[in-house]
Amino acid sequence: MNSTNPFQIKTPESLAPEEAVSLFVDVFTDYQKIKAQGHTFIMGPRGIGKSMIFRYLEPDCQCIKSEYNKVKINELEFLGLYIPLRNAGFTKITELTRLERNAAHIINEHIMVTFFLQKVFTSLSNADLYDENPEWDSSARQYYNEEFLPRIRGDHNQINDNARIHEVFSKMATVMERFYLQAIDYTKRLSFTKDVYPYDGPLYEYLDFVLPLMSHLSVIKCFPQQTIYFLIDDAHCLTTIQTQILNFWVSTRTSGIVSLKISSQYNYKHFYTITGATIDTPHDYSEIDMTFVYTGKAKPKYKERITKIIEKRLLNANIHKTADEFFPPDEEQEKKIKEIEEMYLKKFDEGRGRGNKRGDDALRYARPDFIKSLSGTSKSSGTYSYSGFDQLVHLSSGIVRYFLEPAYKMYAEAVSQADNHIIDSIPPSIQSQTIREEANNFLFHDLPRYALPEDVEEIQVAIGDEAYPKEDIDKLSNLIQALGGLFRQILLSDRSERRVFSIAISDSPSKEVERILALGIQLGYLHSSTIGRKDGKSGGRTKLYILNRRLSPIWTLDPTAFAGYLFVQNRLLEEAMLEPFTLLRRLGKTLPQESEYQLSLFNVDDEQEFTVEGGE
């Protein structure tokens, strides 16, 4: 009997090291860049796996990477120390904005330093990291007395002569917490007075406080000159000033002592420092866009990764099935699609194929033809089954959480329907029903929740919450519905390329269109990539905007492969943001059914407005 749901989602920081190691999968090449010395930004939407990577890089996980690869902390290549910012209180204290510019920078940096070091020393206070080694304990006490105490200028913070190494770090974490709370208390008290009174506590900086402490950590015998990684999670939660300070730390290029590994969603505030300069890649840092990794040319790696994640979870739940066996497709549906594929293969053999290779037409048209067959007079396109592991992988659109969340619900539903509660596969009907519900919730329930009433909008934005003007959310929703409806029209046409799921702008985008598209990327409803410009003579590349495949069931689109993309004029996107259904009705009337490889959605006079081209 399966005792627990194998797809339960836990926050990575709550995972025990053994569980984190057992669930972690490393199959994408950029993981090695994160492990390498140097400042690194890891960008991507929530749920793509940034925090899980950081959890795996922590010392307790690195010491037990596998049953056959256990090492001591003194044998690690680096020390990865986790610093979560999502629930950090200091990022939401609006009173800090009352301080003059220099004072605001000074007190913010002090707060960040004490908060970061509190988390760093807390990570190192884990007793399980250390053997009972008197030499380690003695050198830790020496570090405390000779390196830490002189810098905090606090004789009253003496350490016990018999303190173990983990107790020494626990003491340092407590001291840092006290200084942090002292500064937080000062900033909160500013709300009760019109005057800005002086701060009389200590003030610490990154360069003259954090770096010396970290560089002298090798005094402790179990830390032999290891590079230290600050694993700074959810950096988009920082305020504008705090972002400037973090960027300044990056600009110092001191990654040989402390490498800053910074994860963020796409709404990272900016890349300016407190001096007004910018940090640049590759001089100051390297950058990894995890969505691009999973939606670009490395996307086959994503399926490999998700397969290993699912099969590890199944094995941990004592379910001895492959991912494909556990999530079977609708056999009757796949049989009919296979028959259509055979028809196209026969046409090619008879010299009537469109594609260059024998299997091109079968791949390009079989599934769209089947979906089209469901959309006749019976209007039964809703019976298309979104089942089978391969489809579910595509529908997750490169984000692990988008696979695990519906899988969790599928499993729970399967358990509720099973007589003996023994689950060795998820029925296709449950898979498809859950996926359709997830798609509807994603667009019609989750997206509106980002909109704030006008009377609280200014306050919420000031404290960094993820909330946006209702007008912008409405425009994004309209744009998504227009694109989805248009992709549906193309799928049901007789065009040579019907698997369209992305757009590029053929002329210059307006600021309004750029802003709404950027919002869609930030919230995970769109992904971005690049393609060659439509005007081949001028060369260069332009942005490609890809609709999140998780939305496919709303319009019964084929999520398994999207080879085409639309070149769209800016004014059509502006119309789509305001009147999506009016636009779709107009386009539907002018949509020709037969066309060649490059295709226009309008008559000759309007052919530059909207074209469809084959993709990679």
C-alpha positions as semicolon CSV with decimal commas, in nm:
position;residue;x (nm);y (nm);z (nm)
1;M;0,000;0,000;0,000
2;N;0,125;0,348;-0,090
3;S;0,132;0,533;0,241
4;T;0,205;0,885;0,117
5;N;0,152;1,086;-0,198
6;P;0,487;1,066;-0,383
7;F;0,431;1,405;-0,547
8;Q;0,393;1,606;-0,230
9;I;0,567;1,942;-0,264
10;K;0,778;2,062;0,024
11;T;0,978;2,380;0,044
12;P;1,342;2,282;-0,014
13;E;1,461;2,444;0,310
14;S;1,228;2,212;0,506
15;L;1,379;1,896;0,352
16;A;1,610;1,680;0,560
17;P;1,949;1,641;0,388
18;E;1,888;1,275;0,305
19;E;1,553;1,362;0,145
20;A;1,695;1,657;-0,047
21;V;1,978;1,444;-0,185
22;S;1,741;1,161;-0,278
23;L;1,514;1,399;-0,473
24;F;1,777;1,617;-0,640
25;V;1,847;1,558;-1,008
26;D;2,138;1,714;-1,194
27;V;2,104;1,675;-1,569
28;F;2,134;2,026;-1,710
29;T;2,478;2,151;-1,804
30;D;2,453;2,491;-1,637
31;Y;2,452;2,330;-1,293
32;Q;2,830;2,316;-1,321
33;K;2,838;2,694;-1,374
34;I;2,649;2,742;-1,048
35;K;2,900;2,519;-0,869
36;A;3,198;2,706;-1,013
37;Q;3,368;2,990;-0,827
38;G;3,233;3,332;-0,924
39;H;2,927;3,551;-0,877
40;T;2,623;3,405;-1,053
41;F;2,263;3,516;-1,108
42;I;2,015;3,229;-1,151
43;M;1,698;3,367;-1,309
44;G;1,365;3,192;-1,358
45;P;1,001;3,182;-1,245
46;R;0,890;3,040;-0,916
47;G;0,882;2,661;-0,909
48;I;1,154;2,597;-1,166
49;G;1,397;2,454;-0,907
50;K;1,627;2,739;-0,799
51;S;1,576;2,683;-0,426
52;M;1,620;2,307;-0,467
53;I;1,961;2,364;-0,625
54;F;2,059;2,587;-0,333
55;R;1,940;2,328;-0,082
56;Y;2,155;2,064;-0,250
57;L;2,460;2,294;-0,235
58;E;2,440;2,329;0,144
59;P;2,709;2,148;0,347
60;D;2,481;1,888;0,506
61;C;2,373;1,771;0,160
62;Q;2,719;1,793;0,004
63;C;2,856;1,569;0,281
64;I;2,612;1,289;0,189
65;K;2,572;1,329;-0,186
66;S;2,519;0,956;-0,211
67;E;2,534;0,644;-0,001
68;Y;2,873;0,568;-0,155
69;N;3,008;0,924;-0,160
70;K;3,004;1,050;0,198
71;V;3,266;1,306;0,291
72;K;3,357;1,520;0,590
73;I;3,305;1,894;0,591
74;N;3,680;1,950;0,567
75;E;3,678;1,758;0,236
76;L;3,419;1,975;0,061
77;E;3,518;2,187;-0,240
78;F;3,312;2,482;-0,115
79;L;3,080;2,592;0,165
80;G;2,732;2,675;0,037
81;L;2,552;2,883;0,300
82;Y;2,181;2,946;0,246
83;I;2,029;3,294;0,286
84;P;1,651;3,304;0,214
85;L;1,494;3,645;0,150
86;R;1,130;3,567;0,071
87;N;1,017;3,608;0,432
88;A;1,293;3,847;0,545
89;G;1,126;4,125;0,741
90;F;1,385;4,391;0,658
91;T;1,277;4,399;0,291
92;K;0,934;4,533;0,391
93;I;1,016;4,815;0,635
94;T;0,890;5,129;0,462
95;E;1,030;5,360;0,732
96;L;1,376;5,311;0,580
97;T;1,268;5,538;0,294
98;R;1,252;5,833;0,536
99;L;1,627;5,837;0,580
100;E;1,855;6,056;0,371
101;R;2,031;5,882;0,084
102;N;2,366;5,813;0,256
103;A;2,203;5,719;0,585
104;A;1,962;5,486;0,406
105;H;2,251;5,308;0,233
106;I;2,449;5,274;0,555
107;I;2,167;5,137;0,771
108;N;2,039;4,909;0,493
109;E;2,384;4,759;0,439
110;H;2,424;4,705;0,814
111;I;2,086;4,530;0,829
112;M;2,172;4,312;0,530
113;V;2,515;4,223;0,672
114;T;2,378;4,121;1,011
115;F;2,088;3,929;0,858
116;F;2,313;3,746;0,610
117;L;2,570;3,655;0,876
118;Q;2,300;3,538;1,112
119;K;2,186;3,290;0,844
120;V;2,546;3,196;0,756
121;F;2,644;3,118;1,114
122;T;2,316;2,936;1,172
123;S;2,398;2,708;0,878
124;L;2,740;2,637;1,028
125;S;2,597;2,567;1,374
126;N;2,454;2,232;1,257
127;A;2,618;1,982;1,495
128;D;2,578;1,698;1,241
129;L;2,840;1,860;1,018
130;Y;3,126;1,798;1,258
131;D;3,312;1,508;1,415
132;E;3,416;1,518;1,777
133;N;3,752;1,677;1,718
134;P;3,917;1,880;1,997
135;E;4,141;2,053;1,743
136;W;3,840;2,177;1,546
137;D;3,672;2,299;1,866
138;S;3,985;2,476;1,988
139;S;4,047;2,652;1,655
140;A;3,680;2,759;1,641
141;R;3,713;2,922;1,983
142;Q;4,035;3,088;1,864
143;Y;3,850;3,222;1,558
144;Y;3,578;3,361;1,780
145;N;3,817;3,532;2,022
146;E;4,075;3,662;1,773
147;E;3,873;3,731;1,458
148;F;3,508;3,778;1,557
149;L;3,521;3,957;1,893
150;P;3,763;4,235;1,791
151;R;3,541;4,323;1,494
152;I;3,217;4,344;1,689
153;R;3,391;4,528;1,973
154;G;3,199;4,339;2,239
155;D;3,395;4,209;2,539
156;H;3,069;4,096;2,700
157;N;3,026;3,827;2,436
158;Q;3,294;3,585;2,562
159;I;3,265;3,220;2,462
160;N;3,273;2,923;2,699
161;D;3,620;2,766;2,722
162;N;3,476;2,422;2,649
163;A;3,245;2,524;2,366
164;R;3,220;2,286;2,069
165;I;3,257;2,418;1,716
166;H;2,883;2,417;1,645
167;E;2,821;2,602;1,971
168;V;3,070;2,870;1,868
169;F;2,880;2,931;1,544
170;S;2,551;2,928;1,731
171;K;2,687;3,199;1,961
172;M;2,794;3,411;1,662
173;A;2,451;3,368;1,504
174;T;2,292;3,491;1,827
175;V;2,517;3,797;1,838
176;M;2,437;3,883;1,476
177;E;2,067;3,839;1,543
178;R;2,089;4,083;1,833
179;F;2,256;4,350;1,620
180;Y;2,004;4,288;1,341
181;L;1,705;4,324;1,573
182;Q;1,856;4,639;1,725
183;A;1,868;4,803;1,381
184;I;1,520;4,678;1,290
185;D;1,383;4,818;1,615
186;Y;1,539;5,157;1,531
187;T;1,377;5,168;1,187
188;K;1,036;5,067;1,321
189;R;1,048;5,341;1,586
190;L;1,085;5,600;1,310
191;S;0,716;5,552;1,235
192;F;0,625;5,704;1,574
193;T;0,803;6,036;1,529
194;K;0,834;6,306;1,269
195;D;1,202;6,349;1,348
196;V;1,480;6,115;1,230
197;Y;1,692;6,060;1,539
198;P;2,048;5,920;1,525
199;Y;2,120;5,548;1,530
200;D;2,358;5,467;1,817
201;G;2,432;5,099;1,750
202;P;2,727;4,946;1,563
203;L;2,737;4,968;1,183
204;Y;2,892;4,691;0,974
205;E;2,980;4,679;0,605
206;Y;3,040;4,398;0,359
207;L;3,398;4,488;0,262
208;D;3,546;4,560;0,605
209;F;3,338;4,317;0,811
210;V;3,195;4,023;0,614
211;L;3,489;3,955;0,384
212;P;3,757;3,957;0,659
213;L;3,546;3,723;0,873
214;M;3,496;3,484;0,582
215;S;3,857;3,499;0,462
216;H;3,986;3,412;0,811
217;L;3,745;3,119;0,847
218;S;4,035;2,897;0,744
219;V;4,176;2,950;1,095
220;I;3,931;2,677;1,191
221;K;4,098;2,347;1,106
222;C;3,800;2,193;0,923
223;F;3,782;2,478;0,668
224;P;4,100;2,455;0,460
225;Q;4,079;2,757;0,227
226;Q;3,740;2,661;0,087
227;T;3,556;2,916;-0,126
228;I;3,241;3,030;0,047
229;Y;2,917;3,057;-0,147
230;F;2,640;3,283;-0,019
231;L;2,327;3,120;-0,163
232;I;2,100;3,425;-0,174
233;D;1,747;3,307;-0,258
234;D;1,462;3,528;-0,393
235;A;1,671;3,843;-0,437
236;H;1,382;4,007;-0,623
237;C;1,228;4,064;-0,278
238;L;1,493;4,326;-0,195
239;T;1,403;4,694;-0,215
240;T;1,561;4,923;-0,472
241;I;1,829;5,047;-0,229
242;Q;1,901;4,697;-0,100
243;T;1,938;4,579;-0,460
244;Q;2,191;4,857;-0,520
245;I;2,388;4,738;-0,218
246;L;2,386;4,374;-0,329
247;N;2,495;4,480;-0,678
248;F;2,781;4,677;-0,523
249;W;2,897;4,362;-0,345
250;V;2,893;4,184;-0,682
251;S;3,092;4,469;-0,844
252;T;3,378;4,429;-0,594
253;R;3,479;4,107;-0,773
254;T;3,577;3,939;-0,447
255;S;3,441;3,601;-0,555
256;G;3,767;3,432;-0,454
257;I;3,665;3,487;-0,092
258;V;3,285;3,484;-0,116
259;S;3,099;3,390;-0,435
260;L;2,750;3,535;-0,441
261;K;2,500;3,291;-0,594
262;I;2,185;3,499;-0,640
263;S;1,850;3,353;-0,741
264;S;1,568;3,575;-0,859
265;Q;1,248;3,576;-1,052
266;Y;1,243;3,802;-1,355
267;N;1,141;4,109;-1,155
268;Y;1,488;4,171;-1,013
269;K;1,482;4,547;-0,954
270;H;1,786;4,661;-1,155
271;F;2,161;4,616;-1,201
272;Y;2,283;4,952;-1,066
273;T;2,514;4,988;-0,766
274;I;2,515;5,253;-0,492
275;T;2,769;5,451;-0,698
276;G;2,539;5,468;-1,000
277;A;2,749;5,224;-1,205
278;T;2,608;4,904;-1,347
279;I;2,726;4,548;-1,302
280;D;2,780;4,365;-1,628
281;T;2,816;4,010;-1,748
282;P;3,062;3,843;-1,794
283;H;3,296;4,091;-1,623
284;D;3,122;4,102;-1,284
285;Y;2,900;3,794;-1,289
286;S;2,761;3,514;-1,503
287;E;2,390;3,466;-1,560
288;I;2,178;3,155;-1,607
289;D;1,820;3,178;-1,731
290;M;1,670;2,846;-1,626
291;T;1,360;2,891;-1,840
292;F;1,576;2,944;-2,148
293;V;1,772;2,632;-2,059
294;Y;1,453;2,425;-2,054
295;T;1,272;2,584;-2,351
296;G;1,569;2,636;-2,583
297;K;1,800;2,389;-2,747
298;A;1,862;2,213;-2,416
299;K;1,494;2,121;-2,376
300;P;1,556;1,745;-2,423
301;K;1,754;1,772;-2,098
302;Y;1,438;1,890;-1,924
303;K;1,252;1,570;-2,008
304;E;1,549;1,370;-1,885
305;R;1,549;1,571;-1,564
306;I;1,174;1,544;-1,498
307;T;1,186;1,170;-1,574
308;K;1,453;1,115;-1,311
309;I;1,268;1,334;-1,058
310;I;0,942;1,141;-1,103
311;E;1,104;0,798;-1,097
312;K;1,300;0,885;-0,783
313;R;0,976;0,990;-0,614
314;L;0,798;0,674;-0,727
315;L;1,082;0,457;-0,600
316;N;1,085;0,637;-0,264
317;A;0,712;0,557;-0,240
318;N;0,786;0,190;-0,320
319;I;0,618;0,216;-0,662
320;H;0,828;0,021;-0,911
321;K;0,709;0,178;-1,234
322;T;0,870;0,396;-1,497
323;A;0,732;0,746;-1,547
324;D;0,575;0,638;-1,879
325;E;0,408;0,339;-1,713
326;F;0,275;0,541;-1,422
327;F;0,126;0,810;-1,649
328;P;-0,013;0,608;-1,943
329;P;-0,173;0,780;-2,245
330;D;-0,526;0,724;-2,369
331;E;-0,464;0,413;-2,578
332;E;-0,766;0,459;-2,804
333;Q;-0,669;0,818;-2,882
334;E;-0,307;0,729;-2,954
335;K;-0,422;0,443;-3,179
336;K;-0,626;0,686;-3,393
337;I;-0,337;0,934;-3,410
338;K;-0,110;0,648;-3,516
339;E;-0,349;0,565;-3,800
340;I;-0,329;0,925;-3,923
341;E;0,050;0,908;-3,904
342;E;0,049;0,593;-4,119
343;M;-0,167;0,772;-4,375
344;Y;0,089;1,054;-4,404
345;L;0,375;0,806;-4,433
346;K;0,190;0,633;-4,716
347;K;0,137;0,968;-4,892
348;F;0,508;1,041;-4,870
349;D;0,594;0,701;-5,015
350;E;0,359;0,777;-5,306
351;G;0,535;1,108;-5,374
352;R;0,254;1,325;-5,230
353;G;0,427;1,442;-4,911
354;R;0,496;1,804;-4,817
355;G;0,791;1,749;-4,588
356;N;1,153;1,687;-4,679
357;K;1,181;1,370;-4,471
358;R;0,950;1,071;-4,455
359;G;0,830;1,138;-4,103
360;D;0,793;1,518;-4,128
361;D;0,425;1,525;-4,228
362;A;0,327;1,258;-3,976
363;L;0,489;1,456;-3,696
364;R;0,352;1,788;-3,818
365;Y;-0,009;1,701;-3,896
366;A;-0,125;1,378;-3,726
367;R;-0,213;1,516;-3,384
368;P;-0,356;1,847;-3,515
369;D;-0,567;1,647;-3,764
370;F;-0,703;1,433;-3,481
371;I;-0,788;1,742;-3,273
372;K;-0,953;1,894;-3,580
373;S;-1,160;1,578;-3,626
374;L;-1,299;1,630;-3,276
375;S;-1,405;1,984;-3,362
376;G;-1,662;1,907;-3,632
377;T;-2,036;1,924;-3,602
378;S;-2,031;1,737;-3,270
379;K;-1,814;2,010;-3,110
380;S;-1,638;1,746;-2,905
381;S;-1,286;1,893;-2,895
382;G;-1,316;1,887;-2,517
383;T;-1,288;1,510;-2,534
384;Y;-0,922;1,532;-2,640
385;S;-0,723;1,356;-2,368
386;Y;-0,428;1,537;-2,212
387;S;-0,274;1,219;-2,076
388;G;0,051;1,031;-2,106
389;F;0,384;1,121;-1,951
390;D;0,516;1,282;-2,269
391;Q;0,223;1,525;-2,292
392;L;0,242;1,604;-1,922
393;V;0,610;1,692;-1,958
394;H;0,531;1,934;-2,241
395;L;0,242;2,085;-2,045
396;S;0,470;2,160;-1,750
397;S;0,646;2,405;-1,983
398;G;0,991;2,367;-1,832
399;I;0,885;2,419;-1,469
400;V;0,909;2,121;-1,236
401;R;0,639;2,249;-1,002
402;Y;0,392;2,262;-1,293
403;F;0,437;1,885;-1,322
404;L;0,437;1,802;-0,951
405;E;0,131;2,007;-0,851
406;P;-0,115;1,840;-1,092
407;A;0,054;1,502;-1,035
408;Y;-0,017;1,541;-0,662
409;K;-0,386;1,607;-0,735
410;M;-0,403;1,320;-0,985
411;Y;-0,264;1,079;-0,729
412;A;-0,504;1,198;-0,458
413;E;-0,800;1,155;-0,695
414;A;-0,681;0,810;-0,799
415;V;-0,656;0,706;-0,433
416;S;-1,009;0,830;-0,365
417;Q;-1,142;0,617;-0,654
418;A;-0,941;0,301;-0,577
419;D;-1,099;0,031;-0,362
420;N;-0,775;-0,081;-0,200
421;H;-0,584;0,252;-0,226
422;I;-0,300;0,073;-0,410
423;I;-0,196;0,297;-0,698
424;D;0,041;0,172;-0,967
425;S;-0,071;0,414;-1,243
426;I;-0,294;0,717;-1,297
427;P;-0,591;0,657;-1,529
428;P;-0,584;0,880;-1,841
429;S;-0,926;1,025;-1,755
430;I;-0,797;1,155;-1,421
431;Q;-0,485;1,295;-1,585
432;S;-0,681;1,487;-1,848
433;Q;-0,948;1,615;-1,610
434;T;-0,685;1,745;-1,367
435;I;-0,482;1,912;-1,644
436;R;-0,788;2,093;-1,778
437;E;-0,880;2,217;-1,432
438;E;-0,522;2,335;-1,376
439;A;-0,523;2,531;-1,702
440;N;-0,851;2,706;-1,620
441;N;-0,734;2,792;-1,268
442;F;-0,401;2,922;-1,397
443;L;-0,562;3,179;-1,626
444;F;-0,901;3,256;-1,473
445;H;-0,826;3,219;-1,100
446;D;-0,455;3,271;-1,040
447;L;-0,390;3,562;-1,279
448;P;-0,667;3,792;-1,145
449;R;-0,526;3,749;-0,793
450;Y;-0,220;3,954;-0,897
451;A;-0,442;4,260;-0,948
452;L;-0,469;4,504;-0,659
453;P;-0,748;4,752;-0,589
454;E;-0,642;5,106;-0,668
455;D;-0,653;5,223;-0,305
456;V;-0,383;4,977;-0,190
457;E;-0,173;4,950;-0,503
458;E;0,080;5,217;-0,407
459;I;0,140;5,073;-0,059
460;Q;0,182;4,716;-0,184
461;V;0,428;4,810;-0,456
462;A;0,631;5,006;-0,200
463;I;0,687;4,697;0,015
464;G;0,774;4,478;-0,282
465;D;0,474;4,245;-0,296
466;E;0,386;4,075;-0,625
467;A;0,084;4,285;-0,715
468;Y;0,004;4,499;-1,017
469;P;-0,254;4,749;-1,142
470;K;-0,578;4,574;-1,234
471;E;-0,567;4,739;-1,576
472;D;-0,235;4,568;-1,656
473;I;-0,360;4,228;-1,541
474;D;-0,673;4,267;-1,755
475;K;-0,462;4,357;-2,060
476;L;-0,238;4,056;-2,005
477;S;-0,540;3,827;-1,969
478;N;-0,692;3,967;-2,289
479;L;-0,364;3,923;-2,477
480;I;-0,330;3,561;-2,364
481;Q;-0,688;3,482;-2,467
482;A;-0,635;3,645;-2,806
483;L;-0,316;3,449;-2,869
484;G;-0,468;3,121;-2,752
485;G;-0,775;3,173;-2,971
486;L;-0,559;3,261;-3,271
487;F;-0,335;2,958;-3,223
488;R;-0,653;2,750;-3,212
489;Q;-0,773;2,893;-3,545
490;I;-0,439;2,813;-3,704
491;L;-0,439;2,459;-3,561
492;L;-0,778;2,390;-3,722
493;S;-0,678;2,535;-4,059
494;D;-0,522;2,351;-4,353
495;R;-0,200;2,547;-4,339
496;S;0,136;2,387;-4,399
497;E;0,244;2,484;-4,045
498;R;-0,025;2,458;-3,779
499;R;0,173;2,394;-3,461
500;V;0,206;2,758;-3,360
501;F;0,255;2,867;-3,001
502;S;0,471;3,180;-3,013
503;I;0,488;3,529;-3,160
504;A;0,748;3,784;-3,264
505;I;0,683;4,150;-3,338
506;S;0,754;4,245;-3,698
507;D;0,780;4,620;-3,638
508;S;0,874;4,826;-3,331
509;P;0,686;4,737;-3,011
510;S;0,531;5,022;-2,813
511;K;0,625;5,071;-2,449
512;E;0,277;4,953;-2,352
513;V;0,314;4,626;-2,542
514;E;0,667;4,571;-2,408
515;R;0,544;4,629;-2,053
516;I;0,256;4,381;-2,075
517;L;0,472;4,118;-2,244
518;A;0,737;4,164;-1,973
519;L;0,465;4,122;-1,710
520;G;0,357;3,797;-1,878
521;I;0,714;3,666;-1,863
522;Q;0,754;3,777;-1,503
523;L;0,438;3,596;-1,393
524;G;0,518;3,282;-1,594
525;Y;0,239;3,308;-1,854
526;L;0,493;3,367;-2,132
527;H;0,850;3,255;-2,194
528;S;1,101;3,443;-2,407
529;S;1,364;3,339;-2,656
530;T;1,510;3,491;-2,975
531;I;1,486;3,422;-3,349
532;G;1,626;3,577;-3,665
533;R;1,457;3,898;-3,773
534;K;1,186;3,877;-4,037
535;D;1,378;4,118;-4,259
536;G;1,661;3,889;-4,363
537;K;1,851;4,170;-4,537
538;S;1,917;4,365;-4,219
539;G;1,999;4,053;-4,017
540;G;2,007;4,040;-3,639
541;R;1,765;3,875;-3,398
542;T;1,440;3,966;-3,232
543;K;1,251;3,845;-2,925
544;L;1,020;3,547;-2,944
545;Y;0,734;3,525;-2,692
546;I;0,614;3,171;-2,617
547;L;0,279;3,103;-2,453
548;N;0,307;2,880;-2,147
549;R;0,204;2,534;-2,265
550;R;0,024;2,478;-1,937
551;L;-0,256;2,685;-2,094
552;S;-0,302;2,448;-2,392
553;P;-0,621;2,275;-2,270
554;I;-0,817;2,602;-2,260
555;W;-0,815;2,605;-2,643
556;T;-0,740;2,232;-2,696
557;L;-0,400;2,301;-2,849
558;D;-0,135;2,039;-2,921
559;P;0,131;2,083;-2,648
560;T;0,378;1,828;-2,778
561;A;0,560;2,033;-3,043
562;F;0,544;2,392;-3,165
563;A;0,748;2,453;-3,477
564;G;0,581;2,768;-3,610
565;Y;0,574;3,125;-3,490
566;L;0,378;3,436;-3,584
567;F;0,522;3,768;-3,689
568;V;0,273;4,023;-3,559
569;Q;0,246;4,396;-3,598
570;N;0,246;4,595;-3,276
571;R;-0,096;4,751;-3,339
572;L;-0,260;4,408;-3,349
573;L;-0,122;4,328;-3,004
574;E;-0,252;4,662;-2,877
575;E;-0,596;4,569;-3,014
576;A;-0,569;4,221;-2,860
577;M;-0,506;4,371;-2,514
578;L;-0,833;4,567;-2,534
579;E;-1,073;4,371;-2,760
580;P;-0,946;4,013;-2,794
581;F;-1,270;3,852;-2,910
582;T;-1,348;4,123;-3,163
583;L;-1,001;4,070;-3,309
584;L;-1,046;3,693;-3,320
585;R;-1,379;3,723;-3,503
586;R;-1,220;3,951;-3,763
587;L;-0,919;3,725;-3,811
588;G;-1,140;3,418;-3,834
589;K;-1,327;3,566;-4,130
590;T;-1,007;3,646;-4,322
591;L;-0,815;3,329;-4,236
592;P;-0,739;3,144;-4,564
593;Q;-0,743;2,768;-4,542
594;E;-0,485;2,678;-4,806
595;S;-0,141;2,839;-4,817
596;E;0,225;2,771;-4,865
597;Y;0,519;2,755;-4,622
598;Q;0,515;3,130;-4,544
599;L;0,156;3,221;-4,466
600;S;-0,048;3,536;-4,435
601;L;-0,357;3,573;-4,220
602;F;-0,490;3,853;-4,440
603;N;-0,550;3,935;-4,802
604;V;-0,266;4,063;-5,019
605;D;-0,310;4,426;-4,912
606;D;-0,266;4,335;-4,547
607;E;-0,014;4,055;-4,577
608;Q;0,256;4,247;-4,387
609;E;0,037;4,266;-4,078
610;F;0,049;3,907;-3,974
611;T;0,252;3,614;-4,108
612;V;0,322;3,259;-3,999
613;E;0,663;3,105;-4,057
614;G;0,824;2,770;-3,985
615;G;1,042;2,750;-3,678
616;E;1,335;2,540;-3,565
